[in-house]
Amino acid sequence: MKTAEKIRPTVIEVGGEPLGVVVPDAEGYRFLAVKLPAFPIDGQHFPSIETAHFAVSQAVRGDQAI
């Protein structure tokens, strides 16, 4: 099932703690928060998993200038 593989979420962890997942969408990847520190960027779109991970890391540190 290639469709299921395309939409498989990727877990985003910071410091070993899972804070959310990214799911592929038309604009790249959409972040869905599952822990409170990551909620400020819940629903945002990113061009790559790496940029999403960086944004989550910044949000957790309190650097909200994303």
Buried (B, 14 or more C-beta within 10 A) or exposed (E): EEEEEEEEEEEBEBEEEEBBBBEBEEEBBBBBBEBEBBEBBEEBBBEEBEBBBBBBBBBBEEEEEE
